[in-house]
Amino acid sequence: MACPYNKIINFFMDLKEFTIRRLHEGLQNKEFSAVEVAQAAFKKIDETEENLQAYITLAKETALKEAGEVDEKIKNNEQISILAGIPYSSKDLYMTKGVQSTCGSKILEGYVPPFDSTVIRKLKENGSVLVGKNTGDEFGHGASSENTGFAVPRNPYDHERVCGGSSGGSACAVASGSAMFSLGTDTGGSIRQPASMCGVVGVKPTYGRVSRFGVAAMASSLDTMGCFAKTIEDAACVLKAIAGKDEYDLTTFDREVPDYISFFKDDLKGVKVGVPKEYFGEGIEEGVKLAVEAAIKKLGDVGAELVDISLPHTKYGVAAYYIICPCEVSANMAKYDGLRYGPTLKDAKELEEIYLENRTKFHAEVKRRIMVGTYALSSGYYDAYYLKAQKVRTLVKRDFDEAFEKVDVIACPTSPTVAFKIGEKSNDPLAMYLGDVFTIPASLAGLCGLNVPCGFSENLPVGLQIIGPQFGEEKILQAGKVIENS
Amino acid sequence: MKLTPQQVLHVAKLAKLKLSEEEVRLFADQLSRVLDYMKILNEADTEDVKPMFQSTGLQNEMREDLVKRDLASADEVIECTNRDVENRQIVVPRVI
């Protein structure tokens, strides 16, 4: 559809007003070009980045080239994927060939990977356009994106507040409209919690659903690769593209990836939604509780049966996680020794000097977790800490197994609070850890979960968490869609 | 429980971390509080409970030992490194 005023209209294109499907239709109908869509993303970054600090690296040159390639296909009437020409950003833990990947840390400043992570490769094959790499907690260590060698991303709803973490910059990019979707990682809540604090959809798939290859490992038995998007349907499109078995990650399942969008219905008749009493006790802000309870009632209004359930080992989740995670972290962070990549000490006389000098570049939180892990795994402490925590993990999983015999999905808050002020918790690591109380249990059990925005408290976003059984992504997406439509 | 500075330094040495005096004091305090909190796990009855090291249940996942795809060519690896390169070999410090 040619229009002499298209160029003027497209200059004002605001990606916040589009869904992935709408952009796809517009591209196919030649209402605008992929290059124009990419330019709209960079225009938004120009307008907002000074206040939001969502990006460490921008990839404008490669983005416009990738967009141009999509335009060429459209010009030749070739079939394109629904994600072709769609601008996205990525947490900096994902290796992106030819584009700086720092993991948010000075220890990898300047590092340019020679390969793509599997997820990035799949998105490239779909024709998606990478606009840049996002800020966030270093190596995923944190829940506020303040633990970083780079800038701290700011909440689009209140620039004095955090975006949540560790994928804070990614959530911010989608919330502010510079990316149609963004990649994050979720080990104990690092997609769901920032999604809640920034008012966007965030999906944590089942452990083993999406390949971890080429993403800097934090805790290898807990890390999951997922995404942020404005809508549930957008997130479902991305999940379909990135999920699946990968021979480079043998913890992925050889299991078909469903067409998640085909499961959307207008009601939840026949669906049982569990409401766990342990998630509505002390410590949750009143405004958050009210918004979440109202959202759960809406699930009932469209036909779901609300079932009271108990997950009795919830209170042990934070302790179990903050032993298991640092233990695995202490092993994974050992590779950052300054020998093969990242900045390094030249002219060192001893090998030990290189290790010690380079590893001072870690943020304090990374050092803390390495030390907790090293202590808990050391001789004399392994049984009391690590082994005990892994046994408690079994109990947490059992709670969910028993619950999912009675219900299809579980609905609860994502975070006990709305976004807090920058600096408020940075001197109290334990207070920061306790904020993960609602997201950690599903991570320990390897389940799928998502955040869907469900209202506001104090003018800040509140999120509803929907947890599903292993490979229950279609169930949680369906329930999330109902909340979105209400 | 209270970690002593000596314990903090011992753990730091195991983890190849160099800490300033201020960091030793700060971490001794912070880590003590974190490890103190972990005592809550002693309340959980784990008699006859097996540990869960991973959630997939997968075991012995194998693949054929065949190269199907190069992730990066030698030239691409050499181009990306910030280390010195001699005779198309990346120079690193002597380890052994």
Interface residues (C-beta under 8 A of the other chain):
Chain A: K97 G98 G110 Y111 V112 P113 P114 F115 Y207 G208 S221 E247 L250 T251 F253 H313 K315 Y316 V318 A319 A320 Y322 I323 S330 A334 D337 L339 R340 Y341 P343 T344 A348 L351 E352 I354 Y355 L356 E357 R359 T360 F362 A364 K367 R368 I370 M371 V372 T374 Y375 S378 Y385 L387 K388 A389 Q390 K391 V392 R393 T394 L395 K397 P429 L430 Y433 L444 A445 G446 L447 Q470
Chain B: Q7 V8 V11 A12 L14 A15 K16 L17 K18 L19 E23 L26 F27 Q30 L31 R33 V34 L35 Y37 M38 I40 L41 N42 E43 A44 T46 V49 K50 P51 M52 F53 Q54 S55 T56 L58 E61 M62 R63 K68 L71 A72 E76 V77 E79 C80 T81 N82 R83 I90 V92 P93 R94 V95
